[in-house]
Structures are given as structure tokens and as C-alpha cells.
């Protein structure tokens, strides 16, 4: 019987781990985009060559568009919250998580 209960716990942990890794990756990418956008915006402000300014402006616009897209795709955070709530809601039902025999 312990084998039957071990598989769902393992599957839940695997799903939770995957969500966490995906969220960390998204956040790291968003951090990169924010830093790049701010650095390029500062370069744009200080640049005097019109052609270079056009190029840098396009970079900033690209970073901003990517940030908008990534922020809309952050449903993973909602998925993680659902997994965490499900994990905690079911924690009192499992015999190995604090229930006395």
C-alpha cells in the first residue's frame, strides 16, 4: 500500500519542481530584459549619432515588447500557487505528515 501512496507524492513533487524551475528561468530572463532595456535606454539618452540612436531605440522597443510578452505569460506563477495550495490543503490527510497512528 505504501507504493500506491508514494507515486502521487513523487508526481506532485516532480510537478512542483518543474514549475519552480520554469518560474526561475522566466524571472531570470525578465531580469536580463529589464537590465538590458535600462542600459540601452541610458545609452540612447547619451548617444549623439542619429543612426546609432535609431538602432538603440529599436533595441529598447524590442526589450519592452519581450517584457510585455513575458509578463503576460506568467500564468506559471498561478499554477505554482495552485500546486502549493493543493499540497497544503491535503497535508492533514496523509499519514506520514503529522497524523498520529
N, C-alpha and C positions, 0 to 999 in steps of 0.2 A: 504494500500500500504506500510506503514511503516513496517508491519510484513514481507513482502516479502524481503525488503532490510535488515532487522535485521538478518535474518538467515544466509546469506552469510558472513556478518561481524563476526557473532558469530562463524561460522565454520572456518573462516580464523584465528580468534584469538585462537581458540582451537588448530588448526593445528600448529600455530606458537608456542604456549605454549608447546605443546608436543615435538616439535623439540628442543626447548630450554632446556627442562628437559633432553631429551636424550643426547644432547651435553654436558650439565653439568656433567651428570653421566659418560659419556665416558672420559671427561677430568679429573674428579676426579680419575677414575680408572687408567688412564695413569699416573697421578701424583703419585699414590700409587706404580705403577710398576717401575717408574723411581727412586723413593726414595729407594724402596726395592733392586733394581738392584745395585745402587750405594753403599748402605750399605753392601750388600753381597759381592760386589767386593772388598771393603775395608777389610772385614773380611777375604776374600780369600788371600789377599796380606799378612795379618798379621798371618795367621794360619800356624802352623808348622806340624801338624799331617796330613800325606798323605791321609788317609781315609776321614777326615773331609774336606780337600781341594777338593777332588773329589766331595763330596756331595755339597759343596758350589758352585763349578764350575757348577754343574748341575742346581742349583737354578738360578745362573746368566744367564745361557743359556736359561732356561725356561722364565725368566723375559724378556730377549731380544726377544725371539720368540713371546711372548704375545704382546710386544710393537710393533713389526713389524706388527702383525696381526691387532691390534687396529688402527695403523696409516693408514693401507690400508682401513679400514672400516670407515674412517671419511668422507664419502660421505654425511653424515648428515650436515656437515658444508656447503657444496654446496647447499643442499636442503634448509637450513635456508637462505642462501644468495638469492636464488631464491624467497622464500616467502617474504623476506624483500623488494626485488626489485619490486615484483608484488604489494605489499602493497603500496609502494611509487608511483609507476607508475600510479596506479589507484586512488590516493588520490585526484586529482583535479576533478575527475568525480563525486564524492559523494557530495550531497548537504549539509550534516552535517559536512563537513571537510573544511570549509573555503570559500565555494562558497556563494555569497550573492544572496538572493532571490529577 
